[in-house]
Amino acid sequence: MRYVDWKVYGKTDKYYLKQYEKRPTSSATCCSTAAKACRIAARPPRYRSWEYSQCLAAALAYLILNQQDSVGLVTFDEQVRTLIRPAAIPRI
């Protein structure tokens, strides 16, 4: 009964069932460098490239989570520093 489209039934007196397609979920992993060279500011009013990288990763994660997909994060320099596995709910 819950799949019956009652608005269409009210207009046409015919039963129509709602059909849903399950969208495949996807996952993404944002990779960001944590090298020391990225943490040095060129000039005081400019952002460091590390800060740009953080803002970009946060913006991408926000967009991906709004689509109800999963997102993760990897920070690295010579080796992997942080690994957060993809998840569909934000971790604070």
PyMOL Python script that loads the backbone (N, CA, C, O; Angstrom):
from pymol import cmd

cmd.read_pdbstr("""\
ATOM      1  N   MET A   1       0.807  -1.201   0.000  1.00  0.00           N
ATOM      2  CA  MET A   1       0.000   0.000   0.000  1.00  0.00           C
ATOM      3  C   MET A   1       0.854   1.271   0.000  1.00  0.00           C
ATOM      4  O   MET A   1       0.424   2.309  -0.503  1.00  0.00           O
ATOM      5  N   ARG A   2       2.066   1.189   0.566  1.00  0.00           N
ATOM      6  CA  ARG A   2       2.862   2.411   0.642  1.00  0.00           C
ATOM      7  C   ARG A   2       3.479   2.796  -0.708  1.00  0.00           C
ATOM      8  O   ARG A   2       3.919   3.933  -0.881  1.00  0.00           O
ATOM      9  N   TYR A   3       3.516   1.872  -1.654  1.00  0.00           N
ATOM     10  CA  TYR A   3       4.074   2.180  -2.968  1.00  0.00           C
ATOM     11  C   TYR A   3       3.028   2.715  -3.943  1.00  0.00           C
ATOM     12  O   TYR A   3       3.371   3.068  -5.071  1.00  0.00           O
ATOM     13  N   VAL A   4       1.799   2.779  -3.546  1.00  0.00           N
ATOM     14  CA  VAL A   4       0.744   3.306  -4.413  1.00  0.00           C
ATOM     15  C   VAL A   4       0.896   4.819  -4.490  1.00  0.00           C
ATOM     16  O   VAL A   4       1.032   5.489  -3.466  1.00  0.00           O
ATOM     17  N   ASP A   5       0.874   5.347  -5.694  1.00  0.00           N
ATOM     18  CA  ASP A   5       0.940   6.793  -5.887  1.00  0.00           C
ATOM     19  C   ASP A   5      -0.473   7.345  -5.751  1.00  0.00           C
ATOM     20  O   ASP A   5      -1.260   7.306  -6.696  1.00  0.00           O
ATOM     21  N   TRP A   6      -0.783   7.859  -4.567  1.00  0.00           N
ATOM     22  CA  TRP A   6      -2.138   8.276  -4.253  1.00  0.00           C
ATOM     23  C   TRP A   6      -2.549   9.543  -4.996  1.00  0.00           C
ATOM     24  O   TRP A   6      -3.737   9.743  -5.250  1.00  0.00           O
ATOM     25  N   LYS A   7      -1.604  10.396  -5.347  1.00  0.00           N
ATOM     26  CA  LYS A   7      -1.951  11.610  -6.106  1.00  0.00           C
ATOM     27  C   LYS A   7      -2.448  11.248  -7.497  1.00  0.00           C
ATOM     28  O   LYS A   7      -3.427  11.818  -7.979  1.00  0.00           O
ATOM     29  N   VAL A   8      -1.779  10.305  -8.138  1.00  0.00           N
ATOM     30  CA  VAL A   8      -2.204   9.865  -9.469  1.00  0.00           C
ATOM     31  C   VAL A   8      -3.546   9.139  -9.367  1.00  0.00           C
ATOM     32  O   VAL A   8      -4.417   9.318 -10.218  1.00  0.00           O
ATOM     33  N   TYR A   9      -3.711   8.325  -8.330  1.00  0.00           N
ATOM     34  CA  TYR A   9      -4.974   7.614  -8.144  1.00  0.00           C
ATOM     35  C   TYR A   9      -6.134   8.593  -7.955  1.00  0.00           C
ATOM     36  O   TYR A   9      -7.226   8.369  -8.476  1.00  0.00           O
ATOM     37  N   GLY A  10      -5.903   9.661  -7.224  1.00  0.00           N
ATOM     38  CA  GLY A  10      -6.955  10.650  -7.007  1.00  0.00           C
ATOM     39  C   GLY A  10      -7.370  11.361  -8.279  1.00  0.00           C
ATOM     40  O   GLY A  10      -8.522  11.777  -8.408  1.00  0.00           O
ATOM     41  N   LYS A  11      -6.456  11.506  -9.216  1.00  0.00           N
ATOM     42  CA  LYS A  11      -6.770  12.207 -10.461  1.00  0.00           C
ATOM     43  C   LYS A  11      -7.340  11.284 -11.535  1.00  0.00           C
ATOM     44  O   LYS A  11      -8.179  11.705 -12.332  1.00  0.00           O
ATOM     45  N   THR A  12      -6.886  10.017 -11.561  1.00  0.00           N
ATOM     46  CA  THR A  12      -7.239   9.138 -12.678  1.00  0.00           C
ATOM     47  C   THR A  12      -8.069   7.925 -12.284  1.00  0.00           C
ATOM     48  O   THR A  12      -8.556   7.216 -13.165  1.00  0.00           O
ATOM     49  N   ASP A  13      -8.248   7.662 -11.000  1.00  0.00           N
ATOM     50  CA  ASP A  13      -8.927   6.462 -10.502  1.00  0.00           C
ATOM     51  C   ASP A  13      -8.264   5.179 -10.972  1.00  0.00           C
ATOM     52  O   ASP A  13      -8.930   4.153 -11.109  1.00  0.00           O
ATOM     53  N   LYS A  14      -6.960   5.222 -11.221  1.00  0.00           N
ATOM     54  CA  LYS A  14      -6.179   4.041 -11.569  1.00  0.00           C
ATOM     55  C   LYS A  14      -5.021   3.942 -10.593  1.00  0.00           C
ATOM     56  O   LYS A  14      -4.442   4.948 -10.184  1.00  0.00           O
ATOM     57  N   TYR A  15      -4.699   2.720 -10.232  1.00  0.00           N
ATOM     58  CA  TYR A  15      -3.589   2.506  -9.302  1.00  0.00           C
ATOM     59  C   TYR A  15      -2.263   2.507 -10.051  1.00  0.00           C
ATOM     60  O   TYR A  15      -2.097   1.802 -11.046  1.00  0.00           O
ATOM     61  N   TYR A  16      -1.336   3.296  -9.564  1.00  0.00           N
ATOM     62  CA  TYR A  16       0.016   3.309 -10.088  1.00  0.00           C
ATOM     63  C   TYR A  16       0.960   3.050  -8.931  1.00  0.00           C
ATOM     64  O   TYR A  16       0.819   3.631  -7.855  1.00  0.00           O
ATOM     65  N   LEU A  17       1.914   2.181  -9.162  1.00  0.00           N
ATOM     66  CA  LEU A  17       2.895   1.875  -8.127  1.00  0.00           C
ATOM     67  C   LEU A  17       4.163   2.679  -8.383  1.00  0.00           C
ATOM     68  O   LEU A  17       4.627   2.795  -9.517  1.00  0.00           O
ATOM     69  N   LYS A  18       4.705   3.221  -7.323  1.00  0.00           N
ATOM     70  CA  LYS A  18       5.969   3.958  -7.432  1.00  0.00           C
ATOM     71  C   LYS A  18       7.102   2.951  -7.555  1.00  0.00           C
ATOM     72  O   LYS A  18       7.152   1.960  -6.826  1.00  0.00           O
ATOM     73  N   GLN A  19       7.999   3.217  -8.477  1.00  0.00           N
ATOM     74  CA  GLN A  19       9.160   2.361  -8.654  1.00  0.00           C
ATOM     75  C   GLN A  19      10.402   3.181  -8.365  1.00  0.00           C
ATOM     76  O   GLN A  19      10.511   4.341  -8.763  1.00  0.00           O
ATOM     77  N   TYR A  20      11.323   2.562  -7.672  1.00  0.00           N
ATOM     78  CA  TYR A  20      12.553   3.245  -7.298  1.00  0.00           C
ATOM     79  C   TYR A  20      13.735   2.468  -7.860  1.00  0.00           C
ATOM     80  O   TYR A  20      13.768   1.238  -7.857  1.00  0.00           O
ATOM     81  N   GLU A  21      14.686   3.228  -8.335  1.00  0.00           N
ATOM     82  CA  GLU A  21      15.939   2.615  -8.750  1.00  0.00           C
ATOM     83  C   GLU A  21      16.960   2.868  -7.667  1.00  0.00           C
ATOM     84  O   GLU A  21      17.147   3.999  -7.219  1.00  0.00           O
ATOM     85  N   LYS A  22      17.613   1.814  -7.256  1.00  0.00           N
ATOM     86  CA  LYS A  22      18.634   1.970  -6.236  1.00  0.00           C
ATOM     87  C   LYS A  22      19.913   2.458  -6.904  1.00  0.00           C
ATOM     88  O   LYS A  22      20.470   1.803  -7.785  1.00  0.00           O
ATOM     89  N   ARG A  23      20.357   3.622  -6.462  1.00  0.00           N
ATOM     90  CA  ARG A  23      21.571   4.202  -7.019  1.00  0.00           C
ATOM     91  C   ARG A  23      22.783   3.563  -6.353  1.00  0.00           C
ATOM     92  O   ARG A  23      22.855   3.510  -5.125  1.00  0.00           O
ATOM     93  N   PRO A  24      23.725   3.085  -7.136  1.00  0.00           N
ATOM     94  CA  PRO A  24      24.899   2.482  -6.515  1.00  0.00           C
ATOM     95  C   PRO A  24      25.696   3.545  -5.755  1.00  0.00           C
ATOM     96  O   PRO A  24      25.931   4.643  -6.260  1.00  0.00           O
ATOM     97  N   THR A  25      26.096   3.207  -4.565  1.00  0.00           N
ATOM     98  CA  THR A  25      26.879   4.155  -3.779  1.00  0.00           C
ATOM     99  C   THR A  25      28.334   4.091  -4.212  1.00  0.00           C
ATOM    100  O   THR A  25      28.835   3.044  -4.620  1.00  0.00           O
ATOM    101  N   SER A  26      28.978   5.199  -4.118  1.00  0.00           N
ATOM    102  CA  SER A  26      30.392   5.245  -4.472  1.00  0.00           C
ATOM    103  C   SER A  26      31.172   5.818  -3.302  1.00  0.00           C
ATOM    104  O   SER A  26      30.606   6.413  -2.384  1.00  0.00           O
ATOM    105  N   SER A  27      32.458   5.630  -3.354  1.00  0.00           N
ATOM    106  CA  SER A  27      33.300   6.179  -2.297  1.00  0.00           C
ATOM    107  C   SER A  27      34.471   6.906  -2.943  1.00  0.00           C
ATOM    108  O   SER A  27      34.911   6.570  -4.042  1.00  0.00           O
ATOM    109  N   ALA A  28      34.956   7.901  -2.233  1.00  0.00           N
ATOM    110  CA  ALA A  28      36.086   8.688  -2.718  1.00  0.00           C
ATOM    111  C   ALA A  28      37.067   8.882  -1.566  1.00  0.00           C
ATOM    112  O   ALA A  28      36.678   8.892  -0.398  1.00  0.00           O
ATOM    113  N   THR A  29      38.320   9.033  -1.905  1.00  0.00           N
ATOM    114  CA  THR A  29      39.345   9.308  -0.909  1.00  0.00           C
ATOM    115  C   THR A  29      40.114  10.540  -1.352  1.00  0.00           C
ATOM    116  O   THR A  29      40.671  10.565  -2.450  1.00  0.00           O
ATOM    117  N   CYS A  30      40.146  11.557  -0.510  1.00  0.00           N
ATOM    118  CA  CYS A  30      40.912  12.772  -0.784  1.00  0.00           C
ATOM    119  C   CYS A  30      42.339  12.554  -0.309  1.00  0.00           C
ATOM    120  O   CYS A  30      42.565  12.127   0.823  1.00  0.00           O
ATOM    121  N   CYS A  31      43.289  12.844  -1.165  1.00  0.00           N
ATOM    122  CA  CYS A  31      44.699  12.703  -0.811  1.00  0.00           C
ATOM    123  C   CYS A  31      45.311  14.091  -0.696  1.00  0.00           C
ATOM    124  O   CYS A  31      45.139  14.929  -1.581  1.00  0.00           O
ATOM    125  N   SER A  32      46.024  14.328   0.394  1.00  0.00           N
ATOM    126  CA  SER A  32      46.601  15.642   0.645  1.00  0.00           C
ATOM    127  C   SER A  32      48.031  15.471   1.131  1.00  0.00           C
ATOM    128  O   SER A  32      48.310  14.609   1.964  1.00  0.00           O
ATOM    129  N   THR A  33      48.929  16.285   0.616  1.00  0.00           N
ATOM    130  CA  THR A  33      50.310  16.207   1.041  1.00  0.00           C
ATOM    131  C   THR A  33      50.492  16.922   2.372  1.00  0.00           C
ATOM    132  O   THR A  33      49.846  17.934   2.643  1.00  0.00           O
ATOM    133  N   ALA A  34      51.371  16.387   3.190  1.00  0.00           N
ATOM    134  CA  ALA A  34      51.676  16.986   4.493  1.00  0.00           C
ATOM    135  C   ALA A  34      53.158  17.326   4.572  1.00  0.00           C
ATOM    136  O   ALA A  34      53.727  17.385   5.662  1.00  0.00           O
ATOM    137  N   ALA A  35      53.783  17.550   3.417  1.00  0.00           N
ATOM    138  CA  ALA A  35      55.216  17.849   3.390  1.00  0.00           C
ATOM    139  C   ALA A  35      55.499  19.189   4.057  1.00  0.00           C
ATOM    140  O   ALA A  35      54.659  20.088   4.045  1.00  0.00           O
ATOM    141  N   LYS A  36      56.694  19.314   4.640  1.00  0.00           N
ATOM    142  CA  LYS A  36      57.068  20.555   5.328  1.00  0.00           C
ATOM    143  C   LYS A  36      57.116  21.734   4.374  1.00  0.00           C
ATOM    144  O   LYS A  36      56.826  22.861   4.774  1.00  0.00           O
ATOM    145  N   ALA A  37      57.474  21.499   3.130  1.00  0.00           N
ATOM    146  CA  ALA A  37      57.552  22.586   2.155  1.00  0.00           C
ATOM    147  C   ALA A  37      56.189  23.228   1.920  1.00  0.00           C
ATOM    148  O   ALA A  37      56.119  24.403   1.559  1.00  0.00           O
ATOM    149  N   CYS A  38      55.130  22.494   2.114  1.00  0.00           N
ATOM    150  CA  CYS A  38      53.777  23.032   1.907  1.00  0.00           C
ATOM    151  C   CYS A  38      53.313  23.889   3.074  1.00  0.00           C
ATOM    152  O   CYS A  38      52.337  24.629   2.952  1.00  0.00           O
ATOM    153  N   ARG A  39      54.000  23.796   4.199  1.00  0.00           N
ATOM    154  CA  ARG A  39      53.571  24.538   5.389  1.00  0.00           C
ATOM    155  C   ARG A  39      54.241  25.896   5.507  1.00  0.00           C
ATOM    156  O   ARG A  39      53.941  26.653   6.430  1.00  0.00           O
ATOM    157  N   ILE A  40      55.146  26.217   4.586  1.00  0.00           N
ATOM    158  CA  ILE A  40      55.863  27.491   4.622  1.00  0.00           C
ATOM    159  C   ILE A  40      55.086  28.510   3.801  1.00  0.00           C
ATOM    160  O   ILE A  40      54.747  28.255   2.645  1.00  0.00           O
ATOM    161  N   ALA A  41      54.808  29.649   4.393  1.00  0.00           N
ATOM    162  CA  ALA A  41      54.062  30.701   3.689  1.00  0.00           C
ATOM    163  C   ALA A  41      55.004  31.501   2.801  1.00  0.00           C
ATOM    164  O   ALA A  41      56.131  31.805   3.194  1.00  0.00           O
ATOM    165  N   ALA A  42      54.541  31.839   1.610  1.00  0.00           N
ATOM    166  CA  ALA A  42      55.347  32.653   0.707  1.00  0.00           C
ATOM    167  C   ALA A  42      55.408  34.091   1.213  1.00  0.00           C
ATOM    168  O   ALA A  42      56.490  34.671   1.311  1.00  0.00           O
ATOM    169  N   ARG A  43      54.269  34.658   1.529  1.00  0.00           N
ATOM    170  CA  ARG A  43      54.161  35.999   2.087  1.00  0.00           C
ATOM    171  C   ARG A  43      53.084  35.973   3.160  1.00  0.00           C
ATOM    172  O   ARG A  43      52.207  35.111   3.115  1.00  0.00           O
ATOM    173  N   PRO A  44      53.121  36.879   4.115  1.00  0.00           N
ATOM    174  CA  PRO A  44      52.138  36.842   5.197  1.00  0.00           C
ATOM    175  C   PRO A  44      50.666  36.890   4.764  1.00  0.00           C
ATOM    176  O   PRO A  44      49.871  36.158   5.352  1.00  0.00           O
ATOM    177  N   PRO A  45      50.246  37.697   3.781  1.00  0.00           N
ATOM    178  CA  PRO A  45      48.815  37.699   3.462  1.00  0.00           C
ATOM    179  C   PRO A  45      48.336  36.473   2.690  1.00  0.00           C
ATOM    180  O   PRO A  45      47.131  36.254   2.572  1.00  0.00           O
ATOM    181  N   ARG A  46      49.247  35.683   2.171  1.00  0.00           N
ATOM    182  CA  ARG A  46      48.853  34.526   1.370  1.00  0.00           C
ATOM    183  C   ARG A  46      48.645  33.303   2.249  1.00  0.00           C
ATOM    184  O   ARG A  46      49.245  33.157   3.314  1.00  0.00           O
ATOM    185  N   TYR A  47      47.786  32.445   1.768  1.00  0.00           N
ATOM    186  CA  TYR A  47      47.592  31.169   2.435  1.00  0.00           C
ATOM    187  C   TYR A  47      48.724  30.233   2.082  1.00  0.00           C
ATOM    188  O   TYR A  47      49.308  30.312   1.001  1.00  0.00           O
ATOM    189  N   ARG A  48      49.018  29.364   2.994  1.00  0.00           N
ATOM    190  CA  ARG A  48      49.984  28.304   2.696  1.00  0.00           C
ATOM    191  C   ARG A  48      49.295  27.273   1.811  1.00  0.00           C
ATOM    192  O   ARG A  48      48.072  27.139   1.838  1.00  0.00           O
ATOM    193  N   SER A  49      50.080  26.554   1.036  1.00  0.00           N
ATOM    194  CA  SER A  49      49.481  25.528   0.176  1.00  0.00           C
ATOM    195  C   SER A  49      48.852  24.423   1.025  1.00  0.00           C
ATOM    196  O   SER A  49      47.920  23.760   0.570  1.00  0.00           O
ATOM    197  N   TRP A  50      49.341  24.212   2.248  1.00  0.00           N
ATOM    198  CA  TRP A  50      48.747  23.237   3.161  1.00  0.00           C
ATOM    199  C   TRP A  50      47.317  23.666   3.529  1.00  0.00           C
ATOM    200  O   TRP A  50      46.416  22.831   3.602  1.00  0.00           O
ATOM    201  N   GLU A  51      47.117  24.961   3.759  1.00  0.00           N
ATOM    202  CA  GLU A  51      45.785  25.471   4.086  1.00  0.00           C
ATOM    203  C   GLU A  51      44.840  25.373   2.885  1.00  0.00           C
ATOM    204  O   GLU A  51      43.659  25.065   3.045  1.00  0.00           O
ATOM    205  N   TYR A  52      45.359  25.636   1.692  1.00  0.00           N
ATOM    206  CA  TYR A  52      44.550  25.443   0.482  1.00  0.00           C
ATOM    207  C   TYR A  52      44.141  23.973   0.349  1.00  0.00           C
ATOM    208  O   TYR A  52      42.997  23.665   0.015  1.00  0.00           O
ATOM    209  N   SER A  53      45.069  23.094   0.609  1.00  0.00           N
ATOM    210  CA  SER A  53      44.801  21.666   0.516  1.00  0.00           C
ATOM    211  C   SER A  53      43.727  21.244   1.512  1.00  0.00           C
ATOM    212  O   SER A  53      42.851  20.446   1.178  1.00  0.00           O
ATOM    213  N   GLN A  54      43.787  21.771   2.726  1.00  0.00           N
ATOM    214  CA  GLN A  54      42.775  21.456   3.734  1.00  0.00           C
ATOM    215  C   GLN A  54      41.399  21.960   3.310  1.00  0.00           C
ATOM    216  O   GLN A  54      40.408  21.240   3.433  1.00  0.00           O
ATOM    217  N   CYS A  55      41.335  23.180   2.816  1.00  0.00           N
ATOM    218  CA  CYS A  55      40.050  23.758   2.385  1.00  0.00           C
ATOM    219  C   CYS A  55      39.463  22.983   1.214  1.00  0.00           C
ATOM    220  O   CYS A  55      38.258  22.734   1.176  1.00  0.00           O
ATOM    221  N   LEU A  56      40.293  22.605   0.272  1.00  0.00           N
ATOM    222  CA  LEU A  56      39.827  21.855  -0.887  1.00  0.00           C
ATOM    223  C   LEU A  56      39.318  20.477  -0.481  1.00  0.00           C
ATOM    224  O   LEU A  56      38.270  20.038  -0.956  1.00  0.00           O
ATOM    225  N   ALA A  57      40.051  19.792   0.394  1.00  0.00           N
ATOM    226  CA  ALA A  57      39.619  18.466   0.858  1.00  0.00           C
ATOM    227  C   ALA A  57      38.299  18.567   1.628  1.00  0.00           C
ATOM    228  O   ALA A  57      37.420  17.720   1.466  1.00  0.00           O
ATOM    229  N   ALA A  58      38.159  19.597   2.462  1.00  0.00           N
ATOM    230  CA  ALA A  58      36.912  19.774   3.221  1.00  0.00           C
ATOM    231  C   ALA A  58      35.737  20.074   2.297  1.00  0.00           C
ATOM    232  O   ALA A  58      34.638  19.558   2.504  1.00  0.00           O
ATOM    233  N   ALA A  59      35.958  20.901   1.285  1.00  0.00           N
ATOM    234  CA  ALA A  59      34.886  21.235   0.350  1.00  0.00           C
ATOM    235  C   ALA A  59      34.459  20.004  -0.461  1.00  0.00           C
ATOM    236  O   ALA A  59      33.266  19.768  -0.652  1.00  0.00           O
ATOM    237  N   LEU A  60      35.420  19.235  -0.928  1.00  0.00           N
ATOM    238  CA  LEU A  60      35.098  18.016  -1.679  1.00  0.00           C
ATOM    239  C   LEU A  60      34.366  17.009  -0.796  1.00  0.00           C
ATOM    240  O   LEU A  60      33.400  16.384  -1.233  1.00  0.00           O
ATOM    241  N   ALA A  61      34.821  16.853   0.435  1.00  0.00           N
ATOM    242  CA  ALA A  61      34.165  15.928   1.357  1.00  0.00           C
ATOM    243  C   ALA A  61      32.722  16.353   1.622  1.00  0.00           C
ATOM    244  O   ALA A  61      31.823  15.515   1.679  1.00  0.00           O
ATOM    245  N   TYR A  62      32.509  17.643   1.782  1.00  0.00           N
ATOM    246  CA  TYR A  62      31.158  18.165   2.009  1.00  0.00           C
ATOM    247  C   TYR A  62      30.245  17.833   0.828  1.00  0.00           C
ATOM    248  O   TYR A  62      29.121  17.370   1.020  1.00  0.00           O
ATOM    249  N   LEU A  63      30.729  18.070  -0.388  1.00  0.00           N
ATOM    250  CA  LEU A  63      29.922  17.785  -1.580  1.00  0.00           C
ATOM    251  C   LEU A  63      29.634  16.292  -1.721  1.00  0.00           C
ATOM    252  O   LEU A  63      28.521  15.902  -2.075  1.00  0.00           O
ATOM    253  N   ILE A  64      30.620  15.473  -1.448  1.00  0.00           N
ATOM    254  CA  ILE A  64      30.444  14.024  -1.574  1.00  0.00           C
ATOM    255  C   ILE A  64      29.457  13.513  -0.535  1.00  0.00           C
ATOM    256  O   ILE A  64      28.614  12.671  -0.844  1.00  0.00           O
ATOM    257  N   LEU A  65      29.552  14.016   0.703  1.00  0.00           N
ATOM    258  CA  LEU A  65      28.631  13.587   1.752  1.00  0.00           C
ATOM    259  C   LEU A  65      27.209  14.052   1.472  1.00  0.00           C
ATOM    260  O   LEU A  65      26.254  13.365   1.832  1.00  0.00           O
ATOM    261  N   ASN A  66      27.055  15.211   0.834  1.00  0.00           N
ATOM    262  CA  ASN A  66      25.709  15.683   0.483  1.00  0.00           C
ATOM    263  C   ASN A  66      25.041  14.779  -0.545  1.00  0.00           C
ATOM    264  O   ASN A  66      23.813  14.729  -0.621  1.00  0.00           O
ATOM    265  N   GLN A  67      25.828  14.073  -1.326  1.00  0.00           N
ATOM    266  CA  GLN A  67      25.286  13.115  -2.290  1.00  0.00           C
ATOM    267  C   GLN A  67      25.073  11.747  -1.663  1.00  0.00           C
ATOM    268  O   GLN A  67      24.738  10.787  -2.357  1.00  0.00           O
ATOM    269  N   GLN A  68      25.267  11.655  -0.358  1.00  0.00           N
ATOM    270  CA  GLN A  68      25.109  10.432   0.416  1.00  0.00           C
ATOM    271  C   GLN A  68      26.058   9.338  -0.047  1.00  0.00           C
ATOM    272  O   GLN A  68      25.703   8.160  -0.059  1.00  0.00           O
ATOM    273  N   ASP A  69      27.261   9.735  -0.428  1.00  0.00           N
ATOM    274  CA  ASP A  69      28.316   8.792  -0.746  1.00  0.00           C
ATOM    275  C   ASP A  69      29.335   8.826   0.389  1.00  0.00           C
ATOM    276  O   ASP A  69      29.241   9.666   1.283  1.00  0.00           O
ATOM    277  N   SER A  70      30.285   7.934   0.357  1.00  0.00           N
ATOM    278  CA  SER A  70      31.278   7.887   1.421  1.00  0.00           C
ATOM    279  C   SER A  70      32.576   8.544   0.972  1.00  0.00           C
ATOM    280  O   SER A  70      32.930   8.523  -0.207  1.00  0.00           O
ATOM    281  N   VAL A  71      33.275   9.127   1.936  1.00  0.00           N
ATOM    282  CA  VAL A  71      34.508   9.845   1.651  1.00  0.00           C
ATOM    283  C   VAL A  71      35.526   9.543   2.734  1.00  0.00           C
ATOM    284  O   VAL A  71      35.174   9.350   3.898  1.00  0.00           O
ATOM    285  N   GLY A  72      36.790   9.506   2.343  1.00  0.00           N
ATOM    286  CA  GLY A  72      37.893   9.278   3.271  1.00  0.00           C
ATOM    287  C   GLY A  72      38.990  10.293   3.034  1.00  0.00           C
ATOM    288  O   GLY A  72      38.876  11.139   2.147  1.00  0.00           O
ATOM    289  N   LEU A  73      40.052  10.217   3.819  1.00  0.00           N
ATOM    290  CA  LEU A  73      41.154  11.171   3.710  1.00  0.00           C
ATOM    291  C   LEU A  73      42.472  10.463   3.948  1.00  0.00           C
ATOM    292  O   LEU A  73      42.590   9.614   4.831  1.00  0.00           O
ATOM    293  N   VAL A  74      43.469  10.828   3.139  1.00  0.00           N
ATOM    294  CA  VAL A  74      44.840  10.354   3.321  1.00  0.00           C
ATOM    295  C   VAL A  74      45.755  11.562   3.297  1.00  0.00           C
ATOM    296  O   VAL A  74      45.719  12.349   2.351  1.00  0.00           O
ATOM    297  N   THR A  75      46.577  11.720   4.328  1.00  0.00           N
ATOM    298  CA  THR A  75      47.628  12.735   4.309  1.00  0.00           C
ATOM    299  C   THR A  75      48.964  12.004   4.296  1.00  0.00           C
ATOM    300  O   THR A  75      49.128  10.970   4.943  1.00  0.00           O
ATOM    301  N   PHE A  76      49.910  12.554   3.552  1.00  0.00           N
ATOM    302  CA  PHE A  76      51.177  11.857   3.375  1.00  0.00           C
ATOM    303  C   PHE A  76      52.300  12.859   3.153  1.00  0.00           C
ATOM    304  O   PHE A  76      52.060  14.002   2.765  1.00  0.00           O
ATOM    305  N   ASP A  77      53.516  12.423   3.401  1.00  0.00           N
ATOM    306  CA  ASP A  77      54.723  13.103   2.931  1.00  0.00           C
ATOM    307  C   ASP A  77      55.604  12.008   2.345  1.00  0.00           C
ATOM    308  O   ASP A  77      55.350  11.572   1.222  1.00  0.00           O
ATOM    309  N   GLU A  78      56.629  11.545   3.055  1.00  0.00           N
ATOM    310  CA  GLU A  78      57.397  10.397   2.547  1.00  0.00           C
ATOM    311  C   GLU A  78      56.641   9.092   2.797  1.00  0.00           C
ATOM    312  O   GLU A  78      56.868   8.092   2.115  1.00  0.00           O
ATOM    313  N   GLN A  79      55.754   9.113   3.770  1.00  0.00           N
ATOM    314  CA  GLN A  79      54.925   7.955   4.085  1.00  0.00           C
ATOM    315  C   GLN A  79      53.518   8.431   4.440  1.00  0.00           C
ATOM    316  O   GLN A  79      53.282   9.630   4.593  1.00  0.00           O
ATOM    317  N   VAL A  80      52.609   7.507   4.566  1.00  0.00           N
ATOM    318  CA  VAL A  80      51.227   7.856   4.915  1.00  0.00           C
ATOM    319  C   VAL A  80      51.191   8.293   6.377  1.00  0.00           C
ATOM    320  O   VAL A  80      51.626   7.558   7.264  1.00  0.00           O
ATOM    321  N   ARG A  81      50.670   9.495   6.619  1.00  0.00           N
ATOM    322  CA  ARG A  81      50.585  10.036   7.984  1.00  0.00           C
ATOM    323  C   ARG A  81      49.227   9.779   8.607  1.00  0.00           C
ATOM    324  O   ARG A  81      49.143   9.347   9.757  1.00  0.00           O
ATOM    325  N   THR A  82      48.172  10.037   7.871  1.00  0.00           N
ATOM    326  CA  THR A  82      46.814   9.848   8.372  1.00  0.00           C
ATOM    327  C   THR A  82      46.008   9.088   7.327  1.00  0.00           C
ATOM    328  O   THR A  82      46.055   9.397   6.137  1.00  0.00           O
ATOM    329  N   LEU A  83      45.280   8.101   7.791  1.00  0.00           N
ATOM    330  CA  LEU A  83      44.405   7.344   6.906  1.00  0.00           C
ATOM    331  C   LEU A  83      43.039   7.248   7.567  1.00  0.00           C
ATOM    332  O   LEU A  83      42.883   6.593   8.597  1.00  0.00           O
ATOM    333  N   ILE A  84      42.054   7.902   6.971  1.00  0.00           N
ATOM    334  CA  ILE A  84      40.680   7.794   7.434  1.00  0.00           C
ATOM    335  C   ILE A  84      39.912   7.078   6.343  1.00  0.00           C
ATOM    336  O   ILE A  84      39.767   7.586   5.232  1.00  0.00           O
ATOM    337  N   ARG A  85      39.427   5.908   6.665  1.00  0.00           N
ATOM    338  CA  ARG A  85      38.731   5.088   5.677  1.00  0.00           C
ATOM    339  C   ARG A  85      37.409   5.746   5.266  1.00  0.00           C
ATOM    340  O   ARG A  85      36.785   6.442   6.067  1.00  0.00           O
ATOM    341  N   PRO A  86      36.984   5.524   4.010  1.00  0.00           N
ATOM    342  CA  PRO A  86      35.730   6.133   3.550  1.00  0.00           C
ATOM    343  C   PRO A  86      34.531   5.710   4.393  1.00  0.00           C
ATOM    344  O   PRO A  86      34.345   4.531   4.696  1.00  0.00           O
ATOM    345  N   ALA A  87      33.726   6.697   4.761  1.00  0.00           N
ATOM    346  CA  ALA A  87      32.497   6.460   5.520  1.00  0.00           C
ATOM    347  C   ALA A  87      31.442   7.458   5.037  1.00  0.00           C
ATOM    348  O   ALA A  87      31.768   8.544   4.557  1.00  0.00           O
ATOM    349  N   ALA A  88      30.191   7.073   5.173  1.00  0.00           N
ATOM    350  CA  ALA A  88      29.105   7.925   4.691  1.00  0.00           C
ATOM    351  C   ALA A  88      28.622   8.915   5.753  1.00  0.00           C
ATOM    352  O   ALA A  88      27.832   9.809   5.450  1.00  0.00           O
ATOM    353  N   ILE A  89      29.089   8.763   6.986  1.00  0.00           N
ATOM    354  CA  ILE A  89      28.711   9.707   8.036  1.00  0.00           C
ATOM    355  C   ILE A  89      29.949  10.470   8.478  1.00  0.00           C
ATOM    356  O   ILE A  89      31.015   9.874   8.629  1.00  0.00           O
ATOM    357  N   PRO A  90      29.833  11.762   8.685  1.00  0.00           N
ATOM    358  CA  PRO A  90      30.992  12.574   9.046  1.00  0.00           C
ATOM    359  C   PRO A  90      31.555  12.174  10.411  1.00  0.00           C
ATOM    360  O   PRO A  90      30.809  11.894  11.349  1.00  0.00           O
ATOM    361  N   ARG A  91      32.857  12.154  10.499  1.00  0.00           N
ATOM    362  CA  ARG A  91      33.542  11.909  11.773  1.00  0.00           C
ATOM    363  C   ARG A  91      34.137  13.213  12.245  1.00  0.00           C
ATOM    364  O   ARG A  91      34.898  13.857  11.524  1.00  0.00           O
ATOM    365  N   ILE A  92      33.796  13.593  13.434  1.00  0.00           N
ATOM    366  CA  ILE A  92      34.292  14.880  13.951  1.00  0.00           C
ATOM    367  C   ILE A  92      35.371  14.628  14.972  1.00  0.00           C
ATOM    368  O   ILE A  92      35.924  15.574  15.532  1.00  0.00           O
TER     369      ILE A  92
END
""", "prot")
cmd.dss("prot")
cmd.show_as("cartoon", "prot")
cmd.util.cbc("prot")
cmd.orient("prot")
